[in-house]
Amino acid sequence: RQYYMKIFSKIDIIHYNSTVAKKQFEKYLENKGAVIPVSHNNIWDNRKIRTYSDTLRLGYLSLAVESKGFDMLIEAMDHIVSEKKNNISLTIYGKCTIKRQYLIQKEKYQYTELKDVFDNIDCLIMPSIWYETFGLVVLEALSYGVPVIVTKNVGAKDLLQGEFGLVIEPTKEAIEEAILKMKDINERKILNYNIVNKFEIDKYMNINEQIEKLYYM
């Protein structure tokens, strides 16, 4: 630990990919730094105004493990369905041993299939318990006009700005409340409209320019 602290002390500027990452590093460091989200060269403007039905189609595009909040998500969904709210589905891409009537299990997707993935969900949910320094899938969802639910532990929450999705506490109760809120068609329509008309997608398609400016601070 002392060895790495000494190395970090010799760094003038740190590029943090989120406020979550910055907050954790600043517990131990006093380096000057800036928060610039990360991106990749396949982020394009695929946004569109979407149509919604009474059924809320949630999408979970991560590992089905406790640290990612999957167990809490299942508990929340179980409780919602037990209250006779059956018009909610949860699609997961990848391995999962849990079986539920509301759970749609699909094979792990290829990046070329991303359009089909987002065309078949109304909302992305990323309920991580552990800290996620960013989460590119959140940016990908927004690039397709899809609203997002994330816990405050997900670094990509910085992208939502209170207009493009919901940022919640990493608890079963908060997940349940957010899902029920997103079940309202008007909520989805408002968030989708905001993403299409207010989300600055160009900024994330040209992230290199922001990173280059950091070197001249």
PyMOL commands that set and color helices and strands:
alter all, ss='L'
color gray80, all
select helices_A, chain A and resi 2-9+19-25+66-68+70-82+111-119+136-143+155-159+172-182+185-198+201-205+207-214
alter helices_A, ss='H'
color red, helices_A
select strands_A, chain A and resi 13-16+32-35+56-60+88-93+103-106+123-126+148-151+165-168
alter strands_A, ss='S'
color yellow, strands_A
deselect
rebuild
show_as cartoon
